[in-house]
Amino acid sequence: MLSFAIPIFLGAFLLFLVQPLLGRYILPWFGGGPSVWTSCMLFFQALLLGGYAYAHLLSTRLRPSRQSQVHMALLALSLLALPLDPDGELWRNADEADPTGTILLLLLVTAGLPYVILSATSPLLQHWFHRSAPTQSPYRLYALSNAGSLLALLGYPFLIEPLLTVRRQADAWSLGYVAFAAACAWSAWSFWGVAADRVAETQAGETPSGGRVTSWLALATVGSTLLLATTNQMSQEVAVVPFLWILPLTLYLLSFILCFESDGWYRRPLFGFALAGAVPLACLASSPVTSGIFSLEAQIVVFSVTMFVGCMVCHGELASRRPSGEQATGFYLWVALGGALGGALVALVAPRVFPGYWEYPLSLAAACLLALGSWMRAVGWRADWTAPRAFVAPPPALLIALFTVGYVFSTQAADDLRSAERNFYGVLRVDEEADSRGEYRRLTHGKTEHGTQYLDEQLAAIPTTYFGEGTGAALALEHHPLRAAGRPLRIGVIGLGAGTLASYARPGDQLRFYEINPAVVRIAREDFRYLSDSSAVVDVVEGDARIRMERELDSDDPPLFDILIVDAFSSGAIPIHLLTGEAGEIYARLLTEDGLLLFHVSNRFLDLAPVLKGMADRLGMDSIRIESTGDGERSLNAATWMILTRNESFLGDPAVTSKAAASSEKILDWTDDFAGLWHALR
C-alpha cells in the first residue's frame, strides 16, 4: 500500500500546486485579467483528460510488466522539462486581442509532459493496486489523491505565496517533482517485480450503458462549469488573486473527497433543499440590481456555498453511479472529459457566444435540473401530491429555484443597453442614465464604471466619475507648474475607458493613451466624444501598456511625459504588474525630471496606497494621497489618487496641500517576483 500511497499523494500535491503557481507566474504577461486563470484551467483540465486517457490505455492494452517499463521511460523523459521556468521575453505578446492560444501553448511547452504524468498517476496506480490486491477498494486511494490536492491548494495562498518569490516557488516545485519521479519509479518497479501469473486476474466487468456514461459526463461537466463560472463571478468583482481562484477549486475538490470517501456524506434530500435555498441567494448576489446589498464577505460566502452545494449534488450522484474497481480508469476518463468540456464551455464558448457572464446563471440552472432529475430517478413521482408533506420535498423547492434563475437571467438579458460586448478581457456595457444635470452615457466593465459623458452639447466636456473637480487627476492636470506657465503638457494615460481625461487637454497638449482591450478603443471612439472633441493631439496605443512602454524605451525616440497617469483596472483594481517596483522604474524613465506620476487606487477591498509609497521610496520621490467625495447627482464618484513626484513646486501649491489626505506609515515593496496581496487587504 505504501508504495502506491506515497506517489499518489505527492503527485496530487504537485499537480494542484503547479496550477496556481503557473497562473500567478504568467498572469502579468497577459493583462492580469480573470480570463488568464480561466485559460489556465482549461489547459489543466485538458491535460488531466490526456493523463487519464494515457492511464486507461496503458492499463487496458499492455501487460503489467510492459506498463511499468513504459511509465518509467516517460517519467525519465519528463525530467527534461525541469526546471519549471517559462520565458517571459519569448511569450509575452502585446499584439494579440485574445491570447488564449498563446497561453495554452506556453503551458504545454513549459509543463505539458510532467503534468500529463502527474495526472495519470492516481488512476494508473489505483489500477495497479487493484490488480495486486483485488479485495481492497482503490477508491480510498482516490480520496487520498484529492486530499493531497486539497493540501496544495490550501498551502499556496496561506504559506507558499506569502513566503516565497515566484522563482523560488518554481524551483521548489521542480525539486518536488524529482522526488515524486523517484517515488513513482519505486511503485512501477514494485509492480514490475510481480510476475504476470501472480497479478490477480480481474474480470472485465459489464460494459457501462450509454445512459450511465452520459450521466457521468453530464454530472462532471456541470460541476466543472459551476466551478469556473463561480471563479469568474468572484474574480471580476474583487481582484485577480490566487486566493479567489483557489477557494472555489478547494471546495470543488472537497466535494470529491467527501463523496468518494464515504457514501454517508451525500444525502440527496439534504443537498436538494440546500441547493434550492442557495441558488436564489446566488442570483441576488450576482445581479447588478441587487448585488449592492451584499458585502464583499457576504458575496464570497454566498457564491462559495452555492458552488459547494451544487458540486456535492453533482459529485454525490457521480459517486453513487461509479463502477467496480476494474472499470475505474474508464470512469475517471469520462469524468475528466466532463471536466474538460466544462472548462471549454467557460473559457472558449462563453466569451464568444454570451455578451455577459451568462454561464453563471446557466450553470446554476443546470445544477438544479440535474438535482431534480436525480431525485425523480431515485424516488419517482410516488409522493401523494394532495398531502402537505409533498410540498416540502426537494422537487418543488428546486422548481422554485429554477424559476428564480430564469427570472434573474431574463432581467439581465433584457437590460436596456446601447451595446454589450465580451472578449478575453471581460464584459463591456454601454447604457444611458440621468441625474440632476441631465442624461449621460456610461461605460461599465463588469460592475466597475469606466467613464460617463453627458449627452447635452453644453455638458459633454465636463469630466465625470473619478476624474471630476477636486480629484487627484484634476489637481495634477490643472496645477502642474507648466500649466500655470501657459506651456503645453505631454500626458500619458494607462487605461482609456471612455476617454474622460481628454477633456482636460488644451490646444498644444500631446495626449497618449495605452489600452490593452481593443473593444474599449472602439467604444471610446464610437459611443463617446471625449477623444474626437479634444483640442489636443490624441494618440491611442493598443496593447499592454508596460510591454509597449518597454519597447518605446528601446526605440530611438521614446516619448517623455510631464504627467503619467495609471488608470488601468482589471476586476476593480490596477493589475499587479503595473504596480511593481520594476514597473515604476519604467514609468520613471518616461517622465521628465519634474514629472507627476499618478495612480487611481479607488478600491473597496484593497488599500494600494502603501504599495505606491514603496514605489515612491524606490524611485526617490515624494508621495501624497488625494481623497475626493462623490456626488451621484452630478455623476461624480468618490475617488482615491496617489501622486508620486519630485516636483517641489507642485507639492507646495496650496491647492494641492489643502487636498492632501493623511496616509498610513505602512509601506509595501512589490516586485515582479513577489507581491503579497494579503498585506493590501482592507
C-alpha positions as CSV (number, residue, x, y, z in Angstrom):
1,M,0.0,0.0,0.0
2,L,2.8,2.4,0.9
3,S,4.5,2.2,-2.5
4,F,1.2,3.3,-4.1
5,A,0.1,5.8,-1.5
6,I,3.2,7.9,-1.4
7,P,3.5,8.7,-5.2
8,I,-0.3,9.2,-5.4
9,F,-0.3,11.7,-2.6
10,L,2.8,13.5,-3.7
11,G,1.7,13.6,-7.3
12,A,-1.7,15.1,-6.5
13,F,0.0,17.7,-4.3
14,L,2.3,18.8,-7.1
15,L,-0.5,18.5,-9.7
16,F,-2.6,21.1,-7.9
17,L,0.3,23.2,-6.7
18,V,1.5,23.9,-10.2
19,Q,-1.9,25.3,-11.2
20,P,-1.8,28.5,-9.1
21,L,2.0,28.7,-9.4
22,L,2.0,28.9,-13.2
23,G,-1.2,31.0,-13.2
24,R,0.5,33.6,-10.9
25,Y,3.7,33.3,-12.9
26,I,2.2,34.3,-16.3
27,L,-0.6,36.5,-15.1
28,P,1.3,39.8,-15.6
29,W,2.2,38.8,-19.2
30,F,-1.4,38.8,-20.5
31,G,-3.1,41.8,-18.9
32,G,-3.8,40.4,-15.4
33,G,-7.4,39.6,-16.0
34,P,-9.6,36.7,-14.8
35,S,-9.5,35.1,-18.3
36,V,-5.9,34.3,-17.8
37,W,-6.8,31.9,-15.0
38,T,-9.8,30.5,-16.9
39,S,-7.4,29.7,-19.8
40,C,-5.0,28.1,-17.4
41,M,-7.8,25.9,-16.0
42,L,-8.8,24.9,-19.5
43,F,-5.3,23.7,-20.1
44,F,-5.1,21.8,-16.8
45,Q,-8.4,20.1,-17.4
46,A,-7.5,19.2,-21.0
47,L,-4.2,17.7,-19.9
48,L,-5.9,16.0,-17.0
49,L,-8.0,14.3,-19.6
50,G,-4.8,13.4,-21.5
51,G,-3.3,11.9,-18.4
52,Y,-6.4,9.8,-17.7
53,A,-6.6,8.7,-21.3
54,Y,-2.9,7.6,-21.1
55,A,-3.6,5.7,-17.8
56,H,-6.7,4.0,-19.3
57,L,-4.9,2.9,-22.5
58,L,-1.8,1.8,-20.6
59,S,-3.8,-0.3,-18.1
60,T,-6.1,-1.9,-20.6
61,R,-3.8,-2.5,-23.6
62,L,-0.4,-3.6,-22.1
63,R,0.6,-6.5,-19.8
64,P,1.7,-5.5,-16.3
65,S,5.5,-5.6,-16.9
66,R,5.2,-3.5,-20.1
67,Q,3.1,-0.9,-18.3
68,S,5.9,-0.4,-15.7
69,Q,8.5,-0.1,-18.4
70,V,6.6,2.5,-20.5
71,H,5.7,4.5,-17.5
72,M,9.3,4.6,-16.1
73,A,10.6,5.7,-19.5
74,L,8.1,8.6,-19.7
75,L,9.0,9.5,-16.1
76,A,12.6,9.8,-17.1
77,L,11.7,11.8,-20.2
78,S,9.6,14.2,-18.2
79,L,12.5,15.2,-16.1
80,L,14.0,17.0,-19.2
81,A,11.2,19.7,-18.8
82,L,12.8,20.8,-15.5
83,P,13.4,23.3,-14.1
84,L,10.0,25.0,-14.4
85,D,11.0,28.3,-16.0
86,P,8.7,29.9,-18.6
87,D,10.5,32.6,-20.6
88,G,8.6,35.8,-20.4
89,E,10.5,37.5,-23.2
90,L,9.6,34.7,-25.6
91,W,5.9,34.5,-24.7
92,R,4.7,38.0,-23.8
93,N,2.8,39.5,-26.8
94,A,1.1,42.9,-26.7
95,D,-0.4,42.5,-30.2
96,E,-3.0,39.8,-29.5
97,A,-6.6,40.7,-28.9
98,D,-7.2,37.2,-27.5
99,P,-4.0,35.5,-26.2
100,T,-5.8,32.2,-25.2
101,G,-3.9,30.2,-27.8
102,T,-0.6,31.6,-26.7
103,I,-1.3,30.8,-23.0
104,L,-2.2,27.2,-23.9
105,L,0.9,26.8,-26.0
106,L,3.1,28.3,-23.3
107,L,1.8,26.0,-20.6
108,L,2.1,23.0,-23.0
109,V,5.8,23.7,-23.7
110,T,6.6,24.6,-20.1
111,A,4.8,21.8,-18.1
112,G,3.0,19.6,-20.6
113,L,4.7,16.2,-20.1
114,P,5.1,16.5,-16.3
115,Y,1.5,17.5,-16.0
116,V,0.3,14.5,-18.0
117,I,2.4,12.2,-15.9
118,L,1.1,13.7,-12.7
119,S,-2.5,13.5,-14.0
120,A,-2.1,9.8,-14.9
121,T,-0.6,8.9,-11.5
122,S,-3.7,8.5,-9.4
123,P,-5.8,6.3,-11.9
124,L,-2.9,4.3,-13.1
125,L,-1.5,3.4,-9.6
126,Q,-5.0,2.7,-8.4
127,H,-5.3,0.2,-11.2
128,W,-2.0,-1.4,-10.3
129,F,-3.1,-1.5,-6.6
130,H,-6.4,-3.2,-7.6
131,R,-4.6,-5.7,-9.8
132,S,-2.3,-6.5,-6.8
133,A,-5.0,-6.5,-4.1
134,P,-8.4,-7.0,-5.7
135,T,-10.2,-7.4,-2.4
136,Q,-9.4,-3.8,-1.4
137,S,-11.2,-0.8,-2.8
138,P,-9.0,1.6,-4.9
139,Y,-11.4,4.5,-4.2
140,R,-9.7,5.1,-0.9
141,L,-6.5,6.0,-2.8
142,Y,-8.7,8.3,-4.9
143,A,-9.7,10.1,-1.7
144,L,-6.0,10.3,-0.7
145,S,-5.2,11.8,-4.0
146,N,-7.9,14.5,-3.5
147,A,-6.5,15.1,0.0
148,G,-3.1,15.8,-1.5
149,S,-4.6,18.2,-4.0
150,L,-6.5,20.0,-1.2
151,L,-3.4,20.4,0.9
152,A,-1.6,22.0,-2.1
153,L,-4.5,24.4,-2.7
154,L,-4.7,25.5,0.9
155,G,-1.0,25.8,1.3
156,Y,-0.4,28.0,-1.7
157,P,-2.3,31.2,-0.7
158,F,-1.6,31.0,3.1
159,L,2.0,29.7,3.2
160,I,3.8,29.4,-0.2
161,E,2.8,32.7,-1.9
162,P,3.3,35.0,1.1
163,L,6.7,33.5,1.9
164,L,8.4,32.6,-1.4
165,T,9.0,34.6,-4.6
166,V,7.6,33.1,-7.8
167,R,11.0,32.0,-8.9
168,R,11.7,30.2,-5.6
169,Q,8.2,28.6,-5.8
170,A,9.1,27.2,-9.3
171,D,12.5,25.9,-8.1
172,A,10.9,24.1,-5.0
173,W,8.2,22.6,-7.3
174,S,10.9,21.2,-9.6
175,L,12.7,19.6,-6.7
176,G,9.5,18.1,-5.5
177,Y,8.9,16.7,-9.0
178,V,12.2,14.9,-8.8
179,A,11.2,13.3,-5.5
180,F,7.9,12.3,-7.0
181,A,9.5,10.7,-10.0
182,A,11.7,8.6,-7.7
183,A,8.6,7.5,-5.6
184,C,6.6,6.7,-8.8
185,A,9.5,4.7,-10.2
186,W,9.6,2.7,-7.0
187,S,5.9,1.9,-7.4
188,A,6.4,1.0,-11.1
189,W,9.4,-1.2,-10.2
190,S,7.4,-2.9,-7.4
191,F,4.6,-3.6,-9.8
192,W,7.0,-4.8,-12.5
193,G,8.5,-7.2,-10.0
194,V,5.2,-9.0,-9.6
195,A,5.2,-11.9,-12.1
196,A,2.3,-11.8,-14.6
197,D,0.9,-15.0,-13.2
198,R,0.9,-13.6,-9.6
199,V,-1.0,-10.5,-10.5
200,A,-4.7,-11.1,-9.7
201,E,-6.9,-11.7,-12.7
202,T,-9.8,-9.3,-12.8
203,Q,-13.0,-9.6,-14.8
204,A,-13.5,-7.0,-17.4
205,G,-17.0,-6.4,-15.9
206,E,-20.1,-5.4,-17.7
207,T,-19.7,-2.6,-20.2
208,P,-21.5,0.5,-18.8
209,S,-24.6,1.5,-20.7
210,G,-24.8,4.6,-22.8
211,G,-27.2,6.2,-20.4
212,R,-24.9,5.6,-17.5
213,V,-21.9,7.1,-19.3
214,T,-24.0,10.1,-20.4
215,S,-24.9,10.7,-16.7
216,W,-21.2,10.5,-15.7
217,L,-20.4,13.1,-18.5
218,A,-23.2,15.4,-17.6
219,L,-22.6,15.5,-13.9
220,A,-18.9,16.1,-14.3
221,T,-19.5,18.8,-16.9
222,V,-21.9,20.7,-14.8
223,G,-19.7,20.5,-11.7
224,S,-16.7,21.9,-13.7
225,T,-18.8,24.6,-15.4
226,L,-20.1,25.7,-12.0
227,L,-16.5,25.8,-10.6
228,L,-15.2,28.1,-13.4
229,A,-18.3,30.2,-13.7
230,T,-18.2,30.9,-9.9
231,T,-14.5,31.7,-10.1
232,N,-15.2,34.3,-12.9
233,Q,-18.0,35.7,-10.9
234,M,-15.9,36.2,-7.8
235,S,-12.7,37.4,-9.5
236,Q,-14.4,40.1,-11.6
237,E,-15.6,41.9,-8.5
238,V,-12.5,41.9,-6.3
239,A,-9.1,41.3,-7.8
240,V,-7.4,38.6,-9.9
241,V,-5.6,36.9,-7.0
242,P,-4.7,33.3,-6.4
243,F,-6.9,33.1,-3.3
244,L,-10.1,33.8,-5.3
245,W,-9.0,31.1,-7.8
246,I,-8.2,28.6,-5.1
247,L,-11.2,29.0,-2.8
248,P,-13.7,27.6,-5.4
249,L,-11.2,24.9,-6.5
250,T,-10.7,23.8,-2.9
251,L,-14.4,23.5,-2.3
252,Y,-14.7,21.6,-5.6
253,L,-12.1,19.1,-4.5
254,L,-13.5,18.8,-1.0
255,S,-16.8,17.7,-2.6
256,F,-15.0,15.0,-4.5
257,I,-13.2,13.9,-1.3
258,L,-16.4,13.7,0.7
259,C,-18.5,12.0,-1.9
260,F,-15.9,9.3,-2.8
261,E,-14.5,8.7,0.7
262,S,-17.9,7.5,2.1
263,D,-21.5,7.2,0.9
264,G,-22.6,8.8,4.1
265,W,-21.7,12.4,3.3
266,Y,-24.0,12.9,0.4
267,R,-27.7,13.0,1.4
268,R,-30.0,13.6,-1.5
269,P,-32.8,15.3,0.3
270,L,-30.5,17.5,2.4
271,F,-28.5,18.8,-0.5
272,G,-31.6,19.1,-2.7
273,F,-33.0,21.5,-0.2
274,A,-29.7,23.2,0.3
275,L,-29.3,23.8,-3.4
276,A,-32.8,25.1,-3.7
277,G,-32.1,27.6,-0.9
278,A,-28.7,28.7,-2.1
279,V,-29.4,29.3,-5.7
280,P,-31.8,32.2,-5.3
281,L,-29.3,33.9,-2.9
282,A,-26.6,33.5,-5.6
283,C,-28.9,35.0,-8.2
284,L,-29.4,38.1,-6.0
285,A,-25.7,38.4,-5.2
286,S,-24.8,38.2,-8.9
287,S,-27.5,40.5,-10.3
288,P,-26.3,44.1,-11.0
289,V,-29.6,45.3,-9.5
290,T,-29.4,43.6,-6.1
291,S,-25.7,42.8,-5.6
292,G,-25.1,46.1,-3.8
293,I,-26.9,44.8,-0.7
294,F,-24.2,42.2,-0.2
295,S,-20.9,43.0,1.4
296,L,-17.6,41.5,0.0
297,E,-17.6,38.8,2.7
298,A,-21.3,38.0,2.0
299,Q,-20.8,37.7,-1.7
300,I,-17.8,35.3,-1.3
301,V,-19.8,33.2,1.2
302,V,-22.9,33.0,-1.0
303,F,-21.0,32.2,-4.2
304,S,-18.8,29.6,-2.4
305,V,-21.6,27.9,-0.5
306,T,-23.8,27.7,-3.6
307,M,-20.9,26.2,-5.7
308,F,-20.1,23.7,-3.0
309,V,-23.7,22.5,-2.6
310,G,-24.0,22.3,-6.4
311,C,-20.8,20.3,-6.6
312,M,-21.9,18.0,-3.8
313,V,-25.0,17.2,-5.8
314,C,-23.1,16.6,-9.0
315,H,-20.3,14.5,-7.4
316,G,-22.6,12.8,-4.9
317,E,-24.7,11.5,-7.8
318,L,-21.5,10.7,-9.7
319,A,-20.1,8.6,-6.8
320,S,-23.4,6.7,-6.4
321,R,-23.0,5.6,-10.1
322,R,-19.3,4.7,-10.0
323,P,-18.4,1.3,-11.4
324,S,-16.4,-1.5,-9.9
325,G,-12.6,-1.2,-9.5
326,E,-11.7,-2.8,-12.8
327,Q,-13.6,-0.1,-14.7
328,A,-12.1,2.7,-12.6
329,T,-9.7,4.1,-15.3
330,G,-12.6,4.3,-17.8
331,F,-14.8,6.0,-15.3
332,Y,-12.1,8.6,-14.5
333,L,-11.6,9.2,-18.2
334,W,-15.2,10.1,-18.6
335,V,-15.1,12.3,-15.5
336,A,-12.0,14.1,-16.9
337,L,-13.7,14.6,-20.2
338,G,-16.6,16.2,-18.5
339,G,-14.2,18.5,-16.6
340,A,-12.5,19.5,-19.9
341,L,-15.9,20.1,-21.5
342,G,-16.8,22.4,-18.6
343,G,-13.6,24.3,-19.0
344,A,-14.0,24.7,-22.7
345,L,-17.6,26.0,-22.3
346,V,-16.4,28.7,-19.9
347,A,-13.1,29.6,-21.4
348,L,-13.8,29.2,-25.1
349,V,-17.5,29.2,-25.8
350,A,-19.0,31.6,-23.3
351,P,-16.7,34.7,-24.2
352,R,-17.6,34.2,-27.9
353,V,-21.3,33.5,-27.5
354,F,-22.6,35.4,-24.5
355,P,-22.5,39.2,-24.1
356,G,-22.3,38.8,-20.3
357,Y,-21.3,36.3,-17.7
358,W,-24.4,34.2,-18.5
359,E,-22.6,30.9,-17.8
360,Y,-23.1,31.5,-14.1
361,P,-26.9,31.6,-14.0
362,L,-27.0,28.8,-16.7
363,S,-24.7,26.6,-14.6
364,L,-26.9,27.2,-11.6
365,A,-30.0,26.2,-13.6
366,A,-28.2,23.1,-14.9
367,A,-27.3,22.0,-11.3
368,C,-30.9,22.4,-10.3
369,L,-32.1,20.3,-13.3
370,L,-29.6,17.6,-12.5
371,A,-30.6,17.5,-8.9
372,L,-34.3,17.4,-9.9
373,G,-33.6,14.6,-12.4
374,S,-31.6,12.6,-9.9
375,W,-34.4,12.9,-7.3
376,M,-37.0,11.7,-9.8
377,R,-34.7,8.9,-11.0
378,A,-34.2,7.7,-7.4
379,V,-37.7,8.4,-5.9
380,G,-40.0,9.0,-8.8
381,W,-43.4,10.6,-8.7
382,R,-44.6,8.5,-5.8
383,A,-45.5,11.3,-3.5
384,D,-49.1,12.0,-2.6
385,W,-49.4,15.5,-4.0
386,T,-52.6,16.1,-2.0
387,A,-50.7,15.7,1.3
388,P,-48.9,18.7,2.8
389,R,-45.6,16.8,3.1
390,A,-45.4,16.7,-0.7
391,F,-44.8,20.4,-0.8
392,V,-41.7,20.3,1.5
393,A,-39.9,17.7,-0.7
394,P,-36.9,18.9,-2.8
395,P,-38.6,18.8,-6.2
396,P,-41.0,21.8,-5.6
397,A,-38.2,23.8,-3.9
398,L,-35.8,23.1,-6.9
399,L,-38.5,24.2,-9.3
400,I,-38.9,27.5,-7.4
401,A,-35.1,27.9,-7.6
402,L,-35.2,27.3,-11.3
403,F,-37.9,29.9,-11.7
404,T,-35.7,32.4,-9.7
405,V,-32.7,31.7,-12.0
406,G,-34.9,32.1,-15.1
407,Y,-36.3,35.4,-13.8
408,V,-33.0,36.9,-12.9
409,F,-31.4,35.7,-16.2
410,S,-34.3,37.2,-18.2
411,T,-33.9,40.6,-16.5
412,Q,-30.2,40.6,-17.2
413,A,-30.7,39.6,-20.8
414,A,-33.4,42.2,-21.3
415,D,-31.3,45.1,-19.9
416,D,-31.9,48.3,-21.8
417,L,-28.3,48.6,-23.2
418,R,-27.0,50.7,-26.0
419,S,-24.4,47.9,-26.6
420,A,-22.8,45.0,-24.8
421,E,-19.6,43.2,-25.8
422,R,-17.5,40.4,-24.3
423,N,-14.0,39.3,-25.1
424,F,-10.9,37.9,-23.4
425,Y,-10.6,40.9,-21.2
426,G,-14.2,40.9,-19.8
427,V,-17.7,42.3,-20.4
428,L,-18.2,45.9,-21.6
429,R,-21.7,47.5,-21.4
430,V,-22.8,50.9,-22.7
431,D,-26.1,52.3,-21.3
432,E,-27.7,55.6,-20.6
433,E,-28.9,57.1,-17.3
434,A,-29.8,60.5,-16.0
435,D,-29.0,62.7,-13.0
436,S,-29.8,66.3,-11.9
437,R,-27.8,67.7,-14.8
438,G,-29.3,65.5,-17.5
439,E,-28.9,62.3,-19.4
440,Y,-25.5,60.7,-19.7
441,R,-23.9,57.7,-21.4
442,R,-22.0,55.2,-19.3
443,L,-19.3,52.6,-19.9
444,T,-19.0,49.7,-17.4
445,H,-16.6,46.8,-17.3
446,G,-18.3,44.1,-15.1
447,K,-19.7,46.3,-12.4
448,T,-17.0,48.9,-12.5
449,E,-17.7,52.3,-14.1
450,H,-15.1,53.2,-16.7
451,G,-16.5,56.6,-17.7
452,T,-19.6,58.6,-18.4
453,Q,-20.4,61.5,-20.6
454,Y,-23.4,63.9,-20.7
455,L,-25.4,63.8,-24.0
456,D,-26.1,67.6,-23.9
457,E,-23.7,69.5,-26.1
458,Q,-23.1,72.1,-23.4
459,L,-22.2,69.5,-20.8
460,A,-20.3,67.0,-22.9
461,A,-16.9,68.4,-22.0
462,I,-17.5,68.1,-18.2
463,P,-15.2,65.4,-16.6
464,T,-17.2,62.9,-14.5
465,T,-16.9,59.8,-12.4
466,Y,-13.4,59.5,-10.9
467,F,-11.9,62.4,-12.8
468,G,-14.1,65.4,-11.8
469,E,-13.3,68.6,-9.9
470,G,-11.3,68.0,-6.7
471,T,-9.9,64.6,-7.8
472,G,-6.2,63.9,-7.9
473,A,-6.3,63.8,-11.7
474,A,-7.9,67.3,-11.8
475,L,-5.3,68.7,-9.4
476,A,-2.4,67.3,-11.5
477,L,-3.7,68.4,-14.8
478,E,-4.8,71.9,-13.7
479,H,-2.0,72.7,-11.3
480,H,1.1,71.4,-12.9
481,P,3.6,74.2,-13.0
482,L,3.9,74.1,-16.8
483,R,0.1,74.7,-17.0
484,A,0.5,77.8,-14.8
485,A,3.2,79.0,-17.1
486,G,0.9,78.6,-20.1
487,R,3.1,75.8,-21.7
488,P,1.6,72.7,-23.3
489,L,1.7,69.3,-21.4
490,R,2.8,65.9,-22.6
491,I,0.4,63.5,-20.9
492,G,0.4,59.7,-20.9
493,V,-2.5,57.6,-19.6
494,I,-2.6,53.9,-19.0
495,G,-6.2,52.8,-19.4
496,L,-8.5,54.5,-21.8
497,G,-12.1,53.9,-20.5
498,A,-14.4,56.4,-22.1
499,G,-11.5,58.8,-22.7
500,T,-12.7,61.2,-20.0
501,L,-9.2,62.6,-19.2
502,A,-9.0,64.0,-22.7
503,S,-11.5,66.7,-21.5
504,Y,-8.6,68.3,-19.6
505,A,-6.3,68.7,-22.6
506,R,-5.7,72.1,-24.1
507,P,-4.5,73.2,-27.6
508,G,-0.9,72.2,-28.0
509,D,-1.1,69.4,-25.5
510,Q,0.0,65.9,-26.5
511,L,-2.1,63.1,-25.1
512,R,-1.2,59.4,-25.4
513,F,-3.5,56.6,-24.1
514,Y,-2.4,53.0,-23.7
515,E,-5.2,50.4,-23.8
516,I,-5.0,46.7,-23.8
517,N,-8.6,45.9,-24.8
518,P,-9.4,46.7,-28.5
519,A,-13.1,46.8,-27.7
520,V,-12.6,49.7,-25.3
521,V,-10.8,51.7,-28.0
522,R,-13.7,51.1,-30.4
523,I,-16.3,52.1,-27.8
524,A,-14.4,55.2,-26.8
525,R,-14.3,56.3,-30.4
526,E,-17.8,55.3,-31.4
527,D,-20.0,55.9,-28.3
528,F,-18.2,58.7,-26.6
529,R,-16.9,62.1,-27.8
530,Y,-14.0,62.9,-25.4
531,L,-11.4,61.8,-27.9
532,S,-12.9,63.4,-31.0
533,D,-13.7,66.7,-29.2
534,S,-10.3,67.1,-27.6
535,S,-8.3,70.0,-28.7
536,A,-5.0,68.2,-28.0
537,V,-3.1,65.8,-30.3
538,V,-4.5,62.4,-29.2
539,D,-2.8,59.1,-29.8
540,V,-4.1,55.7,-28.7
541,V,-1.6,52.8,-28.4
542,E,-3.2,49.4,-28.3
543,G,-1.6,46.6,-26.2
544,D,-0.3,46.0,-22.7
545,A,1.0,49.4,-21.5
546,R,4.1,48.0,-19.8
547,I,5.2,46.0,-22.8
548,R,4.6,48.9,-25.1
549,M,6.5,51.3,-22.9
550,E,9.4,48.9,-22.7
551,R,9.5,48.8,-26.5
552,E,9.3,52.5,-26.7
553,L,12.3,52.9,-24.3
554,D,14.3,50.6,-26.6
555,S,13.4,52.8,-29.6
556,D,15.4,55.8,-30.9
557,D,12.8,58.3,-29.9
558,P,10.9,57.3,-26.7
559,P,8.1,59.6,-25.5
560,L,8.7,61.8,-22.5
561,F,5.7,62.8,-20.3
562,D,5.1,65.7,-17.9
563,I,2.3,63.7,-16.4
564,L,1.8,59.9,-16.5
565,I,-1.5,58.5,-15.2
566,V,-2.1,54.9,-14.3
567,D,-5.8,54.2,-14.5
568,A,-6.0,50.6,-15.8
569,F,-8.4,48.5,-14.0
570,S,-9.0,44.7,-14.1
571,S,-11.6,43.3,-11.7
572,G,-11.8,46.5,-9.7
573,A,-8.1,47.0,-9.2
574,I,-4.9,48.0,-11.1
575,P,-3.3,44.8,-12.4
576,I,-0.3,43.8,-10.2
577,H,2.3,44.0,-12.9
578,L,1.6,47.8,-13.3
579,L,2.2,48.3,-9.6
580,T,5.6,46.6,-9.0
581,G,8.9,48.4,-8.5
582,E,10.1,47.3,-11.9
583,A,7.0,48.9,-13.5
584,G,7.8,52.1,-11.5
585,E,11.3,52.2,-12.9
586,I,9.8,52.1,-16.5
587,Y,7.5,54.9,-15.6
588,A,10.3,57.0,-14.2
589,R,12.4,56.7,-17.3
590,L,9.4,58.1,-19.3
591,L,8.9,61.0,-17.0
592,T,10.5,64.4,-17.1
593,E,12.6,65.3,-14.0
594,D,9.7,67.3,-12.6
595,G,7.0,65.0,-13.9
596,L,4.0,63.7,-12.0
597,L,3.2,60.0,-11.7
598,L,-0.5,59.4,-10.8
599,F,-2.2,56.2,-9.7
600,H,-6.0,55.8,-9.4
601,V,-6.3,53.4,-6.5
602,S,-10.0,53.6,-5.6
603,N,-11.0,50.2,-4.3
604,R,-13.4,48.8,-1.8
605,F,-11.3,45.8,-0.8
606,L,-7.6,46.7,-1.4
607,D,-5.6,49.5,0.1
608,L,-2.9,50.1,-2.5
609,A,-1.5,53.4,-1.0
610,P,1.3,51.5,0.9
611,V,2.3,49.9,-2.4
612,L,2.7,53.3,-4.0
613,K,4.6,54.6,-1.0
614,G,7.0,51.7,-1.5
615,M,7.4,52.6,-5.2
616,A,8.0,56.2,-4.3
617,D,10.8,55.2,-1.9
618,R,12.4,53.1,-4.6
619,L,12.2,55.9,-7.1
620,G,13.3,58.7,-4.7
621,M,10.0,60.5,-5.0
622,D,7.6,62.0,-2.5
623,S,4.0,60.7,-2.4
624,I,0.7,62.3,-1.5
625,R,-2.8,60.8,-1.2
626,I,-5.8,62.7,-2.6
627,E,-9.3,61.7,-1.5
628,S,-12.4,63.2,-3.1
629,T,-16.1,62.6,-2.3
630,G,-18.7,61.6,-4.8
631,D,-21.9,63.2,-5.9
632,G,-24.4,60.9,-7.6
633,E,-26.5,63.9,-8.7
634,R,-23.6,65.1,-10.8
635,S,-22.1,61.8,-12.0
636,L,-19.1,62.0,-9.7
637,N,-17.7,59.1,-7.8
638,A,-15.6,59.0,-4.6
639,A,-12.0,58.6,-5.7
640,T,-8.6,57.9,-4.2
641,W,-5.4,59.0,-6.1
642,M,-1.8,58.7,-5.3
643,I,0.7,61.2,-6.8
644,L,4.4,60.5,-6.9
645,T,6.8,63.3,-7.9
646,R,10.0,65.2,-7.2
647,N,8.3,68.4,-8.2
648,E,8.6,70.7,-5.1
649,S,6.7,73.5,-6.8
650,F,3.7,71.2,-7.3
651,L,3.9,69.7,-3.8
652,G,4.0,73.2,-2.3
653,D,1.0,74.5,-4.2
654,P,-1.8,75.4,-1.6
655,A,-4.4,73.9,-3.9
656,V,-2.6,70.6,-3.6
657,T,-1.6,70.7,0.0
658,S,-5.2,71.5,1.1
659,K,-6.4,68.4,-0.6
660,A,-3.7,66.0,0.6
661,A,-5.1,63.3,2.9
662,A,-3.3,61.6,5.8
663,S,-1.7,58.3,4.8
664,S,-0.6,55.4,6.9
665,E,3.1,54.8,7.5
666,K,2.8,51.3,6.2
667,I,5.0,50.6,3.2
668,L,4.8,47.6,0.8
669,D,7.6,46.9,-1.7
670,W,6.1,44.9,-4.5
671,T,8.2,43.3,-7.3
672,D,7.6,41.3,-10.3
673,D,8.7,38.2,-8.3
674,F,6.8,38.9,-5.1
675,A,3.6,40.8,-4.5
676,G,1.7,39.9,-1.3
677,L,-1.9,40.9,-1.8
678,W,-2.8,39.6,1.6
679,H,-0.9,42.6,3.1
680,A,-3.0,45.1,1.0
681,L,-6.4,43.8,2.0
682,R,-8.5,46.3,3.9
